[in-house]
Amino acid sequence: MMLSRFAKAAWLATALLLPVSQSQAISDNAVSAKKPPRLLSEFGFFADMTAQEPAVGVVPFAINTPLFSDKALKFRFVYLPEGTAAEFAADEAFEFPAGTALIKTFAFPADFRQPDKDIRLIETRVLLHQEGGWQAWAYLWNDEQSDAELKIAGAKVPVDTIAEDGTPLAVAYSVPNKNQCKGCHALNGEIVPIGPKARNLNGDFAYRDGAQNQLEYWIALGMLEGAPEPADVEAVPGAFDVDAPLETRARAWLDVNCAHCHRREGPASNSGLFLTWGEKDRTALGILKRPVAAGRGAGDREFDIKPGDPDGSILIYRVDSTEPGVMMPELGRSLHDRDAVELLRAWIAEMDG
């Protein structure tokens, strides 16, 4: 089903409980400008900034397994210019038209035992597809939670919250500078999106008008072209969905958290460790593979992954660390990702040599 322009605006307004008149709120000029606006509000992406309610034409989405970012909550949105659509890609992020904006807000609740209450917005990152390629910018939210300001040089933000077990949790949250964005978003030397791949979006999202498969939703809105039926598209599981097979959950976590660098076209290609979802070579995956140049990051271990021996695996040593120069991923976190370590340990423990 393809919706007409009016039906598309009306459906979005119904789904997001917003008036159709707000459909012209987004500033395409701000999206395409060489110099980004000083304030996030100047883009017009949100009908309600503080509540993270998107304007009509801006669609929320989620990925099946998200990147770990010091436990931050994330609110993701996509904006495509009127009359345009993304082109389906089977393995990589979709081919988005010029004028696209991918928007992601990072936030923390006052208490992770009540994650939907007293949420503090920390930063919003925007990835803008312009005629010359993608540009990445970070916006830091003010204390009033009314707007966010461009921070090219990055920032450090102390966050105090309560963990799920009721203990105090202090986070030294890092807003990336302009150059650090390239550390994760580089592919063949160009900045590209990471998250919106078919396998990550092939799952349900709780829209205001009810839960629906995201690929179906995008296709119906005319936002995605060339896509097969979702049933014919591979889907990664949630990494901590205990009903899914252990190996697929571990591979999903590695794909999202590590493979943007650890792939043949990525910044860590010289490591020989390739952790993309579709990788079939056991040695490239690290199984009984000796490190190329891990230095002290190897922790005196011989293999990236030693089947049946998590403690003898460099992968576990690095994911389990919070020490700069040792920990992996090396950007975007300062906390120990205990759940990920337990998942990867279980996967390696049951692995055959």
Secondary structure, DSSP 8 states (H G I E B T S, - for coil): ----HHHHHHHHHHHHT--GGGGG-S-HHHHH-SS--SBGGGG--EEETTTTEE-TTEEEE--SS---STT-EEEEEEE--TT--EE--SSSB-B--TT-EEEEEEEEESBTTSTTSSEEEEEEEEEEEETTEEEEEEEEE-TTSS-EEE-TT-EEEEEEEE-TTS-EEEEEEEE--HHHHHHHHEETTEE---S-BHHHH-SEEEETTEEEEHHHHHHHTT-EES---GGGS-----TT-TTS-HHHHHHHHHHHHTTTTSSTTSTTGGG-----TT---TTTTTBT---SS-GGGGTT-SBSB-TT-GGGBHHHHHHT--STTT-SS-SS--S--HHHHHHHHHHHHT---
